[in-house]
């Protein structure tokens, strides 16, 4: 059982809502709306809301490890068979058979060629990405694991699945052997995406949300990301910080920095749980890779993905200074220019890094929390001024077996596609009717705080049409406002420590409703 009655700043809202107009789908839900949430409450609401959509996160995690595939693929395969009415055990058996027969392996490419030559065609499961060859008026595919390139596919296939040309996805594909007539020995046919459909899932999330209290839904989201909730291993503050990691996927051009110890799951979300994020494992990218190729005009990662993540940013080489200027321009305007070429994007930017010392020690010895970053970033307050949020990863627990989800939850790709649709919604005008920001916030401070608040409330109330201001309880508004301001205040605090003459000390606060009471936000580490 996890208690939510401790309402210290940044913790999850309680199950109950003091506002009688807050969402409630049934009397049964009202009866269990107390100050505590139990795992069984979340399970019952999940089964009522999503039924056969659900997967066992523990089984999916084992399955992904056994077959060396991303978690979102393992969960999709399992949920496919569960949706057919099979038991969890039967679904796992069928999924294991499918992957053992068709999952592509690089070492099997010559055997596949021989089999296709003999049989005429073979079926494989691989990550495919498409481009359009305008000279031949032909869509072509690259197969990541098999190493096959420029494999022709019907133009209608690319038109039916636009994501093929926007980063690609895992698919079950028939490879037909055609010899060397087309420049490739194969032609792709009967392509079946192994991912949730790209539209309509926000409606599914919104309808399912009605079965949960506020706190149950938030814990269910954390569980769907892959962490054990509700549980004593993931306390309310850690659960809230986990949800903040989703915001780059929910908000367009959201920029976030997270520093913390190793093994706290910083990159897990962007690497394994969504196909819409690109993880730069070395913390580095060239200007051409990130923005635009000056010679060909080919758009880079910021135009291809929803989120670009710089992992291990604290160990990136000095060459990172080559992208700092372009990064500043992009974070400010959404555009970057190289030579005569300009590219515009809507991707969020995430920087993840490790710190090996207690945060208090870093502050005492180095004077500020940007110090673990490469000098090109740590000493450039203009870059950091464009950060929407600085997440305190040092507060997250080091992950062990007890920290991972074991109950039923949404498949990662369904959640990823649902929150992708939320990127198109803007909840800020709604929040501005209920929340007033106080203190010496700059324009960038305000934009960043509102963006964080909007993302959190989107996750809490996913909807095609948004939510009316009066439907949000004061408690939820205070929770979102504190987190939004805290994450930006942490940026402002480091700026003041670095350049006190240019950046005055931040004094951030907020009011909810018309009670006239100003809540002053403070940083736990200070």
N, C-alpha and C positions, 0 to 999 in steps of 0.2 A: 504494500500500500504506500502511495506517495502523497504526502501532505502538501497542499497548496495554500495553507493558511498563512505561511510566512510570506508576507508581501513586501519584502525588502526590494530595493530598486532593481529593475531588470529581471525580476522573477516572472514566472508564468501567471496569467490571470487565474482567479479561482474558477471552479466549475460553475458556481452560480453567478448570476448577473443581477446586480441591484436595480437595473433598469427593466421594468416590466415589459417594455417594448422590444427588448433584445430578442433575437431569434430563438424560437422554440418550436420543435416539430410535434411534440406529443406530451401528454401528461406524464407518461412514463419517464421521459427525459427530465421533466421538472422534478420528479420525485428523487432522482439520483443526483440532482444538482446541489451538492454540498461542497464543503471545502476540501474534499479529498477525492482522488481518482484512483481506482483500482484497475489492474490489468484486465480483469474480467469485464469491467464496464466498457473498456475500449473494444475488447473482442466482440461483445454483444452488439455494440453500435456498428462495428465494421461489418459483421456478417449481415446485419439488417440492411446496411447501406449498399454494400458492394458484392455480396454473395460470392459467386464463382470467379469474380475478378481477382480475388485475394490469392496471395501465395504465402507459403511459410518461408520467412526470411532465413531461418536456420537451414532448411533444406536447400534453398537456392544458393546460400553461401557455400555449403559443402559441394554442391553440384558444380558451381563455377570453378572452385579449386580443383576438382577432379578432372575437369575438361579444359582447364586453362582458357576460359572465355570470360568476357566482362560480365559483371553481375546483371546488367540490364538485359543481356542476351539470355542468360540462364533463367532469369525470372520470366522473360517473355515465353520461352519454350514451355516452362512448367505451367504458366497461366493458360497457355493455349489448350493444353490437355485438360486442365481443371475446368475450363469453360465448356468442354464437351461432356462434363458431368462425371469425369473420372475422379477417383479418390486421390489423395496426395501421393500415396504409394504407387498407384497405377500410373499417375501422371509422370512421376520420376522414372519409372521403368520405360515408358514410351519415349520420354525425352532422351534418356540415356541411349536408347536404340537409335534414335534419329541422329544424334551427334556422332555416335561411333561409326555410323555408316556414311555420313556425308560431310562432317566437319573437315574443312580443307587443312592440309598439312603441306608445308613447302617441300618436304622431302618426297612427297608422293606425286609431284607434277609429271614426271616421265611415265609413271604407271598410269596416271589418268589419261595422258595422251594416247598410250597404247590401248587402254580400255575403250576410250572414245572412238579410236580408229576401228577397233573390232566391232563395237556395239552400235556405233553411230552417234552416241551421246552418253553423257554421264551427268548426274546431279551432284552439286557441291554446295556447301554452306561456307560463305566467306564474306568478308567486309568488302563491299563494292562501292566505287565512286565513279561518277560519270562526267564526261565532258562532251561538248558538241563540236565536231569537226565540220566547220562551215565549208571547207573545200570539197568535201565529199557529201555534204548535206546529210551527215550521219552521226548519231549518238554512239559513243564508244565507252567501254567500261574498263577500269583497272581493278584487278583482284589483289587485295593487300597481302594475303598469306601465300597464295600460289605464285605471285609475282607476274601474273599475266597482265599485259597492257594492251590498250587499243583494241579490245574485243568488241566487234560491232554488236549493237542491239537495236531493235526496232525503235524508231523515233516515238511511236505511240507509247512505248513503255516509259520513256523518259517524261513524256507529257502526263502520263497517269500518275507517276511518282516523282514530282518535282524535286524532292530531297535528294534524288540521285545526282542531280547537278549542283547541289548545295551542301556538299560534304559527304553524301552517301550514307550507307547503313549496312547492317548485316542482312543477307538475303539468301534464300534457297533458290539456286539458279540451275537451269539446264544448260550444259555446255555441249553444243553440237559440233562435231568434227567436220570441217569443210576443206581441209588441206591448206594450201598456201594461196588460194585464189584471191583472198581479200586482204592479204598482208598479215593475217592472223590465222592460226590453225583452227580457231574456234569461232563460233557465233553464239551469243547468249540468247536464250529464249525462256519463256514461261518463268519469269522472275517473280518470286513471292517474298515481299518484304518481311523481315522478322523483327518488326517493331510496331508499336501502336500506331494507328492511323494519325495523320498529322492534324486533323481537325475534329471538332465535336467532343473532345474529352473534357474541356472546361465545363460543359453542360453536365457531364457525368459527375465531375467533382462537386459541382454546385448542388446537384440533387442529393448526392450522398452526404454532403456536409450537414444537411438538415437533421440527420439522425444522431448528431453528436452535440454535447455541450461544448462551450468554447475550449475548456481545458482538455477535454477528451480529444477534440479534433487536433489540437496542437501536439499532444503526445502521439496521436496517430500519425501525424506528419513526420515527427521525429523517428518513429518506428519505421515508417516507409522509406526514410533515408537510410535506415539500417542500424539504428542504435536502440538499445533496450530502454523502452519507456512505456508506461511509467515504472521507474525502479529507483532504488537508492543509489545505483551506480551512475545514473544520469539524473542528477538533481535538477530542480527547476531552472536555476541559472544556466547550467550547461545545456539544457534543452533549448532555452531561448537563444543561446549563442549558436547552437546547431542550426536553428531556423535562419539566423542571420547569414549563414553560409549559403543559403538558397537565394538570397536577394539578387546576386548578379544574374541569376537565371530568370528572375521575375521582373526586374527593372532594366530598361534599356540604358546603356552607357553608365552603368553603376560601377564605381571604382572602389576597391576594397583592399586593405592591407591587413594581413594577419601574421603575427609573430608568436611563436610558442615552442615548447619542447617538441622533440621528435615523438612519433607514435601517438599523436592525438587526433589523427584522422583529417588533417588539414586538406590534403589533396584527394582524399577518397571520393568525395562527391563528384569532383570534376573529372576524375580519371575513369571511374568504374560505373557511375550511376546514370550518366546522361550522354547521349551522342552529340549534344549541342555545344559541348565545351571542348576546347583544345588545350591540352596540358603540355607546356614547354618544360620538360623534366630537368633541363639544365639551367632553367631560369634565364635563358637567352634566346634571342631571335634576331635575324638580320632585318634591316629596314625593308628590303624587298619581300622577305617572308611575312613580316608583320603588317606592312602598309600597302605598297604597290611597287611592282617591278618597273624601274625607270625606263627600261628598254622596250619591254613588251606591253606595258600597261596592265599586266595581269594583277587583279586585286589580291591583297594579302589576307591574313587570318581575320583581321577586324571586320572584313566584309563577308566572310564565309561562315563565321560561327557566332553564337549568341554570347559566348564568354571565352576570353583568352586568358589562360592562367599561367603566370610565371612561378613555377615551383622552384624551391631552393634558391630564392632570390638573394639570400644573404651570402651565398658563395659564388654568385655570378662574377664573371671576370670584368676587368676594367673596360672591356669593349662594350659594355652595356651603355656607356656614355654616347655611343653612336646613335642610339634610338631615343635618347632622352628628349631631344628637341621635338622630334615627331610625336612622341608620346604626349608631351605638353599640349601640342596643337590639337591632337585628336581628343584628349580628355576635355579640352575646353570647348571645341566646336563640333566634334564628330567627323572632322575631315583631316587628312594629311596629304601633303604635296611633296613629290620628289621630282625635281626637274620640271618638265611640262605636264607630268601626270599627277592627277589628284584622285584620291579615293575617299569615299564617305562610308561610314559604317555605323552600326548600332550596337556593336559588341560591348559587353562589360569587360573590365580589366581587373584581374585579381593578382595580387602579389603575396606569395606565401614564403615564409622563412623560419628558420630554426634559431632559437636562442638557448644557450646552455647554462645560463646563470639566472638566479632569481631576479625578478623584475625590479625589486627594490635595490639590488646590487647594481643593476645596469643604470638605474637613475642616479644612484649615489656616485658611481665611478665615472660614468660617461656623460652625465648631465641631461640626457634625453633618450627617448626610446627609438629614435631613428638610427641610432649608432650602429646596430648590427647590419644595416643595409650597406651596399657598396657606396663609396663616396659620391659617385655621380648622382645618386638618389638621396642619400642622407643629408647632403649639404645643399641640395637644391630645394628650397622651401616652396618654390613655384610649382614643382611637380607634386609635392605632398599636399599643397593647397588644393589640388584637384582631386584628392581622395575623398570619396563620399563617407567612408567609415574606416576606422582602425579598430579591428576586432581583437580583444585581449585573449589570444590563444593560450597564454600561460594559465588561464583559469580552467581550461579543459582538462579532463582526466586523461592519463595515459591509458590507452585502450588494451584491455585484456578480454578473455573469453566472456566474462560477465557483462561487458559493455555492449555487446552486439545483440541485435534484435533476435528474438526467438519466436515471437508470435506471428499472427496473420497480419498482412499489410498489403498496400498497393504495390504492384510491380513498378519498378523504377521508371520504365519507359512510359507507362501511363501517367505517372506523376510528372515526369519531365515534359511530356506533350501538353498536359493540362496547364502547368505553370508557364509554358512557352506562350500559350494563348493569353495569359494574364499580362504579358509584356505590352500588349496593345491597349490595356486599360490604364486609366489615370485616376487614382483615388484621392489625389491631393486636394482638388476643390472641395470634396466632401469633408476631408479632415480639417480644412481651414475654417469650416463653419462651426467646429466644436473645440479646436485647440488654438490657443494664442501663444506665440513664442515671445519670450521676454529675455532681456539682457543685451549684451553688446555683440550680437551675431552680425557677421558680414553677409553680403549677398550669397557668397559661396557656402557659408555656414548654413544659411537658411535652406538653400536648394538641397544640400546634402542631407540635412535632417529630415526635410519633408519627403525626400526620396526613400529614406530608410523607413519612415513611418508608413508611407504608402505601400511599400513592399510587404511589411509585416501584416498590415490590415488586409491586403490582397490575399495573403496566405490564409488568414483567419476566416475571411469571408469571400471565397472564390465565387465569382458570379459573372455571367455574360453582360449584365446590365449595371454592375456596380452595386452599391448599397446606400440606402438613405441614411443621412447623418444620425437621425434619431434611433436607428437600429443598433448603433454601436454603444455599448455600455461605457460609463465613465472609467470603469476599472481597466477595460481594454485600451482605451485612449491614453490613460496614464502610463500603462505598460509600454505601449508603442512610442509615446513621446519621450519617455525616459531613455529608452534604448536608442532612439534616433539621435537625440541630443548627446548622449554619452559617447557614442561612437565617433561623432564629429568633434566633440570637445577634446577627445584624446589627440586628434590631429592638431587642433589649435594649441593645446598645451605644449606639444613638442616644438611647434613653431615659435611660441613665446620663449621657450627655454633656449632655442638656438639664436633668435634675433628679437630680443625684447624691445628694441627701439622701433621695430617695424610691426610686430604683432603684440598687441596688448594681451594681458592675461584674460582668458575667456571666462565670462560670467553668463552661464546659460540657465534658463529656466522656462517654465511653461505654466499656463493656466488651462484647465479643462472646464468648459461650460461657463456659466456666469457667476461662480461662487466667489470670484475675486481672490482666491488663494493661489499664490505663486509657489510652485515647487522648484527648488533650486537643485540643479543636477551637479553631482560631484563624481570624481573618478575614484574607484575603490583603491587603486594603487597609490593614490596621493592623499 
